[in-house]
Amino acid sequence: MKSNFLLLKIIKPMKPFFRKSAVDFDQMVHILNLKLTLDDRKTNLPNEGGNSKKLTGFKSNLLMLAFLGFFMGMIMTMPFDLFLKMAIIASMDLFFMVMYMVTDFSNVLLDLRDKQIIMTRPVNSETLNTAKIIHIIYYMIAMFFSLNAAAIVFGVGAYGIRILGAFLVMMVTLSLLVVFATTILYTVLLAFFSGEKLKDVLNVFQIAVTIFTIVIYQVLARVFEFTALEVTVSVDWWTYLLAPAWFAGLFKVIVEGGNYGWFAVLALIVPFGLGALLKSFILPKFEFYLGKLQIEEGLRAQRRSKFKTRLYGLLAFNQTERAFMWFADSNLKRDRKLKRMIYPNQAMAMIFPLIMMYSVLETSGSLTEGLAGLKGSFQYMTLYLSTLFLTTNFELVQFSETHEAAFIYDSFPIDNKNLILTGASKAYLIKYELPIMAVMGFLMLVLMGWPALPGVIVIEAAALFLMGIKLNMGKMNLPFSKEMVPGGNKKIGETFVFMAIIGGLWAIHYFLIQNQIVWSVLATCAYLVLGFFLFRKARLVNVQ
């Protein structure tokens, strides 16, 4: 087993710090070595045609984050105050790290298999939980470095070597803040709920964290006042509640000095304070509370509605596809880990169009004037953002916590296994995409008025067309047949291509279709026909 991981080299000199704790340091290192070895095997997979390796999973996400980080790093070259620059960068760091923690690494934090396997050995719960948290912090730090590599280079060029030390401090403290705060919040939920109700609450909690993180950006923007080409910082009492402001103040103190000492103190005290709270009070109970996830309160008898039965009958090409629509619908209801990955992006599909419209309201003299300005406008086209999040989210349907059961597909006498994919895609559309698109479309009609109806219908039809494109962009695996890999469940390259396609549809809509009835009817029919054709052409990978 490989034992030369960087994390192990870093923590081995820290053994004296664990002497007075209940953590068995040698066992913890061995558990970490095992976890990292398994991660390395998951994220370096052989190509289908040979033994060459391809970069997948978390490592490919690090490359994507480094690409985004290059544009973040350009902020360091702007003629703004360092506090503003670092507040923006820290906000983006916090956003990406919280999103990955909630959507991917919460599965690691709440994983029960460690307890079922490792705890059968003479290993105490403190050792196991500490190894689990260090494992997650390691990946948080890797994400931070990828996001900020460019900012560090530009920052050293602009401010000197001191800023490197500030980035190293923030790398540790911000990673600790994200992991410790999330662990404590999960533990509080575990303490008050159990069984199926607990699992439902966890899903709602993840959506709430997603929305809260997005809203924080809007609040943070109010700290700065833009006048001509100057930016002034307005510090109010609530500014001290914003974590990005803490780290921005930390940089001001380390690099330039100034009157931001309390922000720097909060940036250091809060993460380590949460860590002390976690170690002393939370971790001893966390494993006990985690066991409550195994409590089942029984499955409620569910009636298949006549409406859904008729709808599936209309949408399915044949009986086989209809059967797999029901099969996918059942799995989407039951697979908790899969839902914990899907729900945050569903929330963003509802929030981001509203954030885009908020800029219009903000430039108006009052809320009444802003709402009046939306009437008859083309702001409903922000719905294309919803289609981006909802359609790209479908590729998560390939994954499941019970992926080992995928052998059942081979036991079915099916001539065309592609019907399994199209059936799952239609079940996903009905369960996750179309309801949100319908709600958002209705909201747009309320805000923009009935003249927006033709355009909204075009975008709703475009959502079906885009799903057809998604099914044909990259060969997909059988639904629910792949293991969930933390931080590596999406194909980043395809997502960028898909963004370009949606941008093209947006341009066609804006310059050609708009709200014209004739063009809207033609576009709607074209999208539906092309979508139908693309659904029929969808193909799976590795189908024998």
C-alpha positions in Angstrom: 0.0 0.0 0.0 1.3 3.4 -1.0 2.6 5.4 2.0 4.3 8.5 0.6 1.3 10.8 0.5 2.1 14.5 1.2 -0.6 14.6 4.0 1.1 11.8 5.9 4.5 13.6 5.7 2.9 16.7 7.1 1.1 15.3 10.0 3.7 12.8 11.2 5.8 15.5 13.0 2.7 16.5 14.8 2.5 13.4 16.9 3.4 15.2 20.2 0.2 17.3 19.9 -1.9 14.2 20.1 -0.3 12.7 23.3 -2.9 14.0 25.7 -5.9 13.3 23.5 -7.8 10.0 23.1 -6.7 9.8 19.5 -4.3 6.9 18.7 -1.9 8.7 16.4 -0.5 5.6 14.7 -3.9 4.2 14.0 -5.1 7.5 12.7 -2.1 7.7 10.3 -2.9 4.1 9.1 -6.6 5.0 8.5 -5.6 8.1 6.6 -3.1 6.1 4.5 -5.9 3.6 3.6 -8.4 6.4 2.7 -5.9 8.2 0.5 -4.9 5.0 -1.2 -8.5 4.2 -2.0 -9.0 7.8 -3.3 -5.9 7.5 -5.5 -7.3 4.3 -7.1 -10.7 5.9 -7.7 -9.4 9.0 -9.4 -6.8 7.4 -11.7 -8.6 5.1 -14.0 -7.4 3.1 -17.0 -8.8 4.0 -20.4 -11.1 1.5 -22.0 -8.6 0.6 -24.7 -5.4 0.1 -22.7 -3.4 0.7 -19.6 -2.8 4.4 -20.0 -4.2 6.6 -17.3 -6.6 9.5 -17.5 -7.3 12.2 -15.0 -10.7 12.0 -13.5 -12.6 12.7 -10.3 -11.3 15.2 -7.8 -8.0 15.8 -9.6 -9.9 17.0 -12.7 -11.9 19.3 -10.5 -8.7 20.8 -9.2 -7.7 21.6 -12.7 -11.1 23.3 -13.3 -10.8 25.3 -10.1 -7.3 26.3 -11.1 -8.7 27.6 -14.4 -11.4 29.6 -12.6 -8.7 30.7 -10.1 -6.7 32.4 -12.9 -9.6 34.8 -13.4 -9.9 35.3 -9.7 -6.2 36.0 -9.6 -6.6 38.9 -12.1 -8.5 40.7 -9.3 -5.1 41.3 -7.6 -4.1 43.5 -10.6 -7.0 45.8 -10.2 -6.5 49.4 -8.8 -8.7 48.7 -5.7 -7.9 48.6 -2.0 -6.5 45.3 -0.8 -9.4 44.8 1.6 -11.9 44.8 -1.4 -9.7 42.5 -3.5 -9.4 39.9 -0.7 -13.0 40.2 0.3 -14.0 39.2 -3.2 -11.4 36.4 -3.4 -12.3 35.1 0.1 -16.0 35.1 -0.9 -15.3 33.0 -4.0 -13.1 30.7 -2.0 -15.8 30.3 0.6 -18.5 29.7 -2.0 -16.7 26.9 -3.8 -15.4 25.2 -0.7 -18.9 25.3 1.0 -20.5 23.9 -2.2 -18.1 21.0 -2.4 -18.4 20.4 1.3 -22.1 20.2 1.1 -22.6 18.4 -2.2 -19.7 15.9 -2.1 -17.8 15.7 1.2 -20.8 15.6 3.4 -21.2 12.1 2.1 -17.7 11.3 3.5 -18.5 13.0 6.8 -21.8 11.1 7.2 -20.5 7.8 5.8 -21.5 4.9 8.0 -19.2 2.3 6.4 -16.2 3.4 8.4 -18.1 2.6 11.6 -19.3 -0.8 10.2 -15.8 -1.9 9.1 -13.1 -0.1 11.0 -14.9 0.0 14.4 -15.0 -3.8 14.4 -11.3 -3.4 15.1 -9.8 -2.1 18.4 -10.1 1.5 17.2 -11.9 4.2 19.2 -14.4 6.6 17.8 -12.2 9.7 18.5 -9.4 8.2 16.3 -11.8 7.4 13.4 -13.6 10.8 13.5 -10.3 12.7 13.7 -9.0 10.8 10.7 -12.2 11.5 8.8 -12.0 15.3 9.5 -8.3 15.5 8.6 -9.0 13.6 5.4 -11.6 16.2 4.4 -9.5 19.2 5.5 -6.7 17.9 3.3 -9.0 18.1 0.2 -10.3 21.5 1.3 -6.7 22.8 1.4 -6.0 21.3 -2.0 -9.0 23.1 -3.4 -7.9 26.4 -1.8 -4.5 26.1 -3.3 -5.9 25.4 -6.8 -8.3 28.4 -6.5 -5.6 30.8 -5.3 -2.5 29.7 -7.1 -2.8 32.6 -9.6 -3.9 35.1 -6.9 -0.7 34.2 -5.0 1.5 34.8 -8.0 -0.1 38.1 -8.9 -0.3 39.1 -5.2 3.4 38.5 -4.6 4.2 40.6 -7.7 2.0 43.4 -6.5 2.6 43.4 -2.7 5.7 41.4 -2.1 6.5 38.2 -0.2 4.4 39.1 2.9 1.2 38.3 1.0 2.3 34.7 0.6 2.3 34.3 4.4 -1.2 35.7 4.5 -2.4 33.2 1.9 -0.9 30.4 3.9 -2.6 31.5 7.1 -5.9 31.8 5.2 -5.5 28.5 3.5 -5.4 26.8 6.9 -8.0 28.9 8.8 -10.6 29.0 6.0 -10.3 25.2 5.4 -10.8 24.7 9.2 -13.7 27.1 9.3 -15.6 25.3 6.5 -15.1 21.8 7.8 -15.5 22.5 11.5 -18.6 24.7 11.1 -20.3 22.1 8.8 -19.5 19.3 11.2 -20.9 21.1 14.1 -24.1 22.0 12.2 -24.6 18.4 11.1 -24.0 17.2 14.7 -26.7 19.6 16.0 -29.1 18.2 13.4 -28.2 14.7 14.3 -28.9 15.4 18.0 -32.5 16.6 17.4 -33.7 14.4 14.6 -33.5 10.7 13.8 -34.4 8.1 11.1 -36.2 9.2 7.9 -37.0 12.6 9.4 -33.3 13.3 10.0 -32.5 12.4 6.4 -35.2 14.8 5.1 -33.9 17.5 7.4 -30.3 17.0 6.1 -31.5 17.5 2.6 -33.3 20.7 3.5 -30.2 21.8 5.4 -28.0 21.5 2.4 -30.3 23.6 0.3 -30.4 26.2 3.0 -26.6 26.3 3.2 -26.5 26.8 -0.6 -28.9 29.7 -0.5 -27.3 31.3 2.5 -23.9 31.2 0.8 -25.2 32.9 -2.3 -27.1 35.5 -0.3 -23.9 36.4 1.6 -22.4 37.7 -1.7 -25.2 40.2 -2.0 -24.8 41.3 1.6 -21.0 41.6 1.2 -21.4 43.9 -1.8 -23.1 46.5 0.4 -19.9 46.9 2.4 -18.4 48.7 -0.5 -19.5 52.0 -2.0 -18.4 52.7 -5.6 -18.1 56.4 -6.4 -16.7 57.2 -9.9 -13.4 55.2 -9.9 -13.0 55.2 -6.2 -14.0 52.4 -3.8 -14.6 53.2 -0.1 -15.1 50.6 2.6 -18.1 51.1 4.9 -17.7 49.1 8.1 -20.9 48.6 10.1 -21.6 46.3 13.0 -22.9 43.5 10.8 -19.7 43.6 8.7 -18.1 41.7 11.6 -20.5 38.8 10.9 -19.2 38.2 7.4 -16.4 35.7 7.2 -14.9 37.1 3.9 -14.4 40.4 5.7 -12.4 38.6 8.5 -9.9 37.3 6.0 -9.7 40.5 4.0 -8.9 42.3 7.3 -6.2 39.6 8.0 -4.5 40.5 4.7 -4.6 44.2 5.5 -2.9 43.6 8.9 -0.2 41.2 7.6 0.6 43.1 4.3 -0.2 46.7 5.0 -1.1 47.2 8.6 -4.1 49.4 9.4 -7.2 49.5 11.5 -8.5 46.0 10.8 -7.1 44.2 13.8 -10.5 42.9 15.0 -11.2 41.3 11.6 -7.8 39.5 11.8 -8.5 38.3 15.3 -11.9 36.9 14.2 -10.2 35.2 11.2 -7.9 33.3 13.6 -10.0 32.8 16.7 -13.3 31.6 15.1 -11.8 28.6 13.2 -9.6 27.4 16.0 -12.4 28.1 18.5 -14.7 25.9 16.5 -12.0 23.3 16.4 -11.7 23.3 20.2 -15.4 23.1 20.5 -15.5 20.2 18.0 -12.7 18.3 19.8 -14.0 18.8 23.3 -17.8 18.5 23.0 -18.8 17.5 19.5 -16.6 14.6 18.4 -17.3 12.4 21.4 -21.0 12.5 20.6 -20.8 12.7 16.8 -20.3 8.9 16.3 -23.3 8.1 18.5 -25.5 10.6 16.7 -24.3 9.4 13.4 -25.7 5.9 14.2 -29.2 7.5 14.2 -29.0 7.6 10.5 -29.3 3.9 10.5 -32.7 4.0 12.3 -35.5 3.4 9.8 -39.0 4.5 10.6 -40.5 2.3 7.9 -41.5 3.0 4.4 -44.7 4.8 3.8 -47.1 3.2 1.4 -47.1 5.4 -1.7 -49.9 5.4 -4.3 -48.9 5.9 -7.9 -51.0 8.8 -9.0 -53.2 8.3 -12.0 -51.8 11.5 -13.4 -48.2 10.3 -13.3 -49.3 6.9 -14.8 -50.9 8.7 -17.8 -48.0 11.1 -18.1 -45.5 8.3 -18.3 -47.7 6.5 -20.8 -47.6 9.6 -23.1 -43.9 10.2 -22.8 -42.5 6.7 -23.0 -41.7 5.2 -26.4 -42.7 1.7 -25.3 -43.4 -0.5 -22.3 -39.8 -1.1 -21.5 -38.9 2.6 -21.3 -42.0 3.2 -19.2 -40.9 0.5 -16.8 -37.5 2.2 -16.4 -39.2 5.5 -15.8 -40.9 4.0 -12.8 -37.6 2.3 -11.8 -35.6 5.6 -12.0 -38.4 7.5 -10.1 -38.2 5.0 -7.3 -34.4 5.3 -7.1 -34.5 9.1 -7.1 -36.8 9.0 -4.2 -34.8 6.4 -2.2 -31.2 7.3 -2.7 -30.4 9.9 -0.1 -26.8 10.5 -1.0 -27.8 11.1 -4.6 -30.4 13.6 -3.5 -27.9 15.4 -1.3 -25.8 16.0 -4.5 -28.8 17.0 -6.7 -30.6 19.4 -4.3 -28.0 22.2 -4.0 -27.9 22.7 -7.7 -31.7 22.6 -7.9 -31.6 25.5 -5.3 -29.1 27.4 -7.4 -31.4 27.0 -10.5 -34.0 29.0 -8.6 -31.8 31.5 -6.9 -29.4 32.7 -9.7 -32.1 34.0 -12.1 -33.4 36.1 -9.3 -30.0 37.4 -8.4 -29.5 38.4 -12.0 -32.8 40.4 -11.9 -31.8 42.0 -8.6 -29.3 44.2 -10.4 -32.2 45.8 -12.3 -34.1 46.5 -9.2 -31.1 47.9 -7.5 -30.5 50.6 -10.1 -34.1 51.8 -9.8 -35.1 54.6 -7.4 -37.4 52.4 -5.4 -38.8 48.8 -5.3 -42.0 50.0 -7.0 -40.1 51.6 -9.9 -37.9 48.5 -10.2 -40.9 46.1 -10.4 -42.5 48.5 -12.9 -39.3 48.4 -15.0 -39.5 44.6 -15.2 -42.9 44.7 -17.0 -42.5 44.0 -20.6 -38.7 43.4 -20.3 -36.6 40.4 -21.4 -35.4 39.6 -17.9 -37.2 36.3 -18.1 -34.3 35.1 -20.2 -32.4 34.6 -17.0 -34.4 31.3 -17.0 -31.6 30.0 -19.3 -29.4 29.9 -16.1 -32.0 27.5 -14.6 -31.7 25.2 -17.6 -27.9 25.2 -17.2 -28.0 24.0 -13.6 -30.9 21.6 -14.0 -29.8 19.9 -17.2 -26.1 19.5 -16.3 -27.3 18.1 -13.0 -28.8 15.1 -14.8 -25.4 13.4 -15.2 -25.4 12.8 -11.4 -28.1 10.2 -12.1 -25.3 7.8 -13.2 -24.2 7.6 -9.5 -25.7 5.8 -6.6 -24.9 4.7 -3.0 -26.1 1.2 -4.1 -24.2 1.1 -7.4 -23.2 -2.5 -6.7 -26.8 -3.5 -7.5 -26.3 -2.4 -11.2 -25.7 -6.1 -12.1 -29.5 -6.3 -12.2 -29.5 -4.7 -15.6 -27.8 -7.7 -17.1 -30.6 -10.0 -15.8 -33.2 -8.1 -17.8 -34.1 -9.5 -21.3 -33.6 -6.1 -23.0 -32.5 -5.7 -26.6 -32.0 -2.0 -26.3 -30.4 -0.9 -23.1 -30.5 2.8 -24.3 -34.1 2.8 -23.2 -32.8 2.6 -19.6 -31.1 5.9 -20.1 -34.0 7.7 -21.9 -36.4 6.3 -19.2 -34.2 7.7 -16.4 -33.9 11.1 -18.2 -37.6 11.5 -18.5 -38.2 10.5 -14.9 -35.6 13.1 -13.9 -37.3 15.7 -16.1 -40.7 15.1 -14.5 -39.4 14.9 -10.9 -36.7 17.6 -10.8 -36.5 19.8 -13.9 -40.0 20.5 -15.2 -41.5 21.4 -11.8 -38.8 24.0 -11.2 -39.0 25.4 -14.7 -42.8 25.7 -14.3 -42.5 27.5 -11.0 -39.8 29.8 -12.3 -41.8 30.4 -15.5 -44.9 31.4 -13.6 -42.8 33.8 -11.4 -41.4 35.4 -14.6 -45.0 35.9 -15.8 -45.9 37.5 -12.5 -43.0 39.9 -12.7 -42.9 40.7 -16.5 -46.5 40.3 -17.4 -48.4 38.2 -20.0 -46.4 39.6 -23.0 -43.5 37.4 -21.7 -45.5 34.2 -22.1 -44.3 33.3 -25.7 -40.7 33.7 -24.6 -41.2 31.7 -21.4 -42.8 28.8 -23.4 -39.8 28.9 -25.8 -37.4 28.5 -22.9 -39.5 25.7 -21.4 -39.3 23.8 -24.7 -35.6 24.6 -25.0 -35.1 22.8 -21.7 -36.3 19.5 -23.3 -34.1 20.2 -26.3 -31.1 20.8 -24.1 -31.7 17.5 -22.2 -31.6 15.8 -25.6 -28.3 17.5 -26.3 -27.0 16.5 -22.9 -27.8 12.8 -23.6 -25.8 13.0 -26.8 -22.9 15.2 -25.8 -21.0 12.4 -24.0 -21.7 8.7 -23.7 -23.3 8.2 -20.4 -23.2 5.1 -18.2 -26.2 3.2 -17.0 -28.3 5.1 -14.4 -27.3 4.4 -10.7 -24.4 2.2 -11.8 -21.3 4.2 -10.7 -19.8 4.8 -7.3 -20.0 8.4 -5.9 -16.5 9.9 -5.9 -16.1 12.9 -3.6 -15.5 16.0 -5.6 -15.5 14.2 -8.9 -18.9 13.4 -10.1 -19.3 15.8 -13.0 -17.6 16.1 -16.4 -16.1 19.6 -16.3 -15.3 19.8 -20.0 -18.8 18.9 -21.0 -20.2 21.5 -18.7 -18.1 24.3 -20.3 -19.3 23.2 -23.8 -22.9 23.1 -22.5 -22.5 26.6 -21.2 -21.5 27.7 -24.7 -24.5 26.0 -26.3 -26.9 27.7 -23.9 -25.2 31.0 -24.6 -25.9 30.4 -28.3 -29.6 29.6 -27.7 -29.8 32.8 -25.6 -28.4 34.8 -28.4 -30.8 33.3 -30.9 -33.7 34.0 -28.6 -32.7 37.6 -27.9 -31.9 38.7 -31.5 -34.4 36.6 -33.5 -37.3 35.3 -31.4 -38.0 37.7 -28.5 -41.8 37.8 -27.8 -42.9 37.5 -31.4 -45.8 35.0 -31.6 -44.9 33.5 -35.0 -41.2 33.1 -34.2 -42.0 31.7 -30.7 -44.3 29.1 -32.1 -41.8 28.0 -34.7 -39.0 27.9 -32.2 -41.1 25.9 -29.7 -42.0 23.3 -32.3 -38.4 23.1 -33.5 -37.1 22.5 -30.0 -39.7 19.8 -29.3 -39.1 18.0 -32.6 -35.3 18.1 -32.2 -35.6 17.1 -28.6 -37.7 14.1 -29.6 -35.1 13.1 -32.2 -32.2 13.5 -29.8 -33.9 11.4 -27.2 -34.2 8.6 -29.7 -30.5 8.9 -30.6 -29.2 8.8 -27.0 -26.5 6.2 -26.5 -24.9 4.6 -23.4 -21.3 3.6 -22.9 -20.1 0.0 -22.5 -23.4 -1.5 -23.8 -22.8 -5.0 -25.0 
